[in-house]
């Protein structure tokens, strides 16, 4: 019998909400300004409010290549997130940071948390 991870999903959301805060996950896309001029595209942002907690990488985790000095880690509750975070997205908190890596904790296809590596 498979374990039902939905209770852990709720726990992850509750803990991240308690110890973190609401931040903005921003995805930038392109749209055609006018149908008669499809070569003219404009950037458009779509913002999603998510619950996240900011963490620092330890000196041991910082290797200078994949994880650079100054990189930050955000744990984002997967519950209620409308999109799957990916590299190139942005986290808007006190600063605007770019997601360089996104991983998901997804046991039995139940999304619990996203771990986002972000950089200025």
Legacy VTK file of the C-alpha trace (Angstrom):
# vtk DataFile Version 3.0
C-alpha trace
ASCII
DATASET POLYDATA
POINTS 120 float
0.000 0.000 0.000
1.380 3.385 -1.015
1.761 6.198 1.494
-0.499 9.241 1.068
1.774 12.303 1.081
-0.995 14.910 1.054
-0.728 15.414 4.823
3.008 16.139 4.419
2.146 18.615 1.680
-0.087 20.494 4.135
2.623 20.321 6.814
5.240 21.722 4.426
2.930 24.620 3.555
2.189 25.328 7.228
5.862 25.315 8.257
7.032 27.450 5.345
4.180 29.894 5.945
5.056 30.076 9.647
8.805 30.545 9.249
8.873 32.232 5.845
6.734 34.762 4.081
4.869 35.496 0.886
7.225 36.223 -2.026
6.621 36.694 -5.718
7.581 34.103 -8.310
7.848 35.911 -11.640
7.843 34.313 -15.070
8.782 36.459 -18.050
7.340 35.589 -21.419
6.880 37.190 -24.781
3.751 38.255 -26.542
3.066 39.652 -29.976
2.177 43.340 -29.707
0.035 43.405 -32.862
-1.220 40.540 -34.978
-0.308 42.486 -38.121
3.325 42.777 -36.879
4.241 39.354 -35.501
7.954 40.242 -35.538
7.358 42.844 -32.837
7.280 41.113 -29.485
7.104 42.570 -26.022
8.174 41.074 -22.732
5.379 40.335 -20.333
5.660 39.306 -16.693
3.275 37.021 -14.884
3.553 37.134 -11.095
2.526 34.378 -8.689
2.421 34.771 -4.921
4.074 31.811 -3.195
5.113 30.969 0.348
8.875 30.751 0.707
11.689 30.799 3.206
15.118 32.189 2.355
18.204 30.260 3.437
21.906 30.834 3.030
24.189 28.243 1.470
26.869 26.990 3.839
30.542 27.413 2.980
30.631 23.653 2.395
27.840 23.843 -0.189
29.468 26.756 -2.026
31.851 25.278 -4.585
32.409 28.387 -6.700
31.025 26.711 -9.822
27.490 25.385 -9.423
26.850 27.277 -6.190
28.638 30.609 -6.081
29.326 32.878 -3.165
26.294 35.124 -2.769
23.787 32.563 -4.069
20.715 32.050 -1.920
18.346 29.155 -1.454
14.589 29.475 -1.240
12.332 26.669 -0.077
8.931 27.221 -1.655
5.813 25.325 -0.628
4.508 23.476 -3.669
0.917 23.491 -2.460
-1.107 26.021 -4.431
1.716 27.018 -6.787
0.196 27.491 -10.240
3.423 26.822 -12.184
6.511 24.678 -11.779
9.444 27.002 -11.052
12.292 26.760 -13.548
15.634 28.348 -14.340
15.132 31.883 -15.634
12.185 32.647 -13.356
12.664 35.298 -10.706
11.996 35.553 -6.991
10.984 39.048 -5.940
11.566 39.608 -2.250
13.692 42.437 -0.863
15.708 42.058 -4.103
14.896 40.551 -7.474
16.839 37.313 -7.832
17.058 34.969 -10.810
16.429 31.252 -10.422
19.470 29.340 -11.687
18.359 25.892 -10.541
15.040 24.450 -9.405
14.498 21.058 -7.808
11.316 19.480 -6.554
10.716 17.092 -3.665
8.020 14.982 -5.264
7.471 11.604 -3.557
4.789 9.461 -5.192
4.035 12.349 -7.588
2.963 14.609 -4.706
4.794 17.924 -4.950
5.896 18.971 -1.452
8.527 21.695 -1.837
10.638 23.373 -4.464
14.260 24.171 -3.683
15.319 27.189 -5.715
18.891 28.342 -6.119
18.778 32.055 -6.838
21.414 34.622 -7.822
21.564 38.415 -8.271
LINES 1 121
120 0 1 2 3 4 5 6 7 8 9 10 11 12 13 14 15 16 17 18 19 20 21 22 23 24 25 26 27 28 29 30 31 32 33 34 35 36 37 38 39 40 41 42 43 44 45 46 47 48 49 50 51 52 53 54 55 56 57 58 59 60 61 62 63 64 65 66 67 68 69 70 71 72 73 74 75 76 77 78 79 80 81 82 83 84 85 86 87 88 89 90 91 92 93 94 95 96 97 98 99 100 101 102 103 104 105 106 107 108 109 110 111 112 113 114 115 116 117 118 119
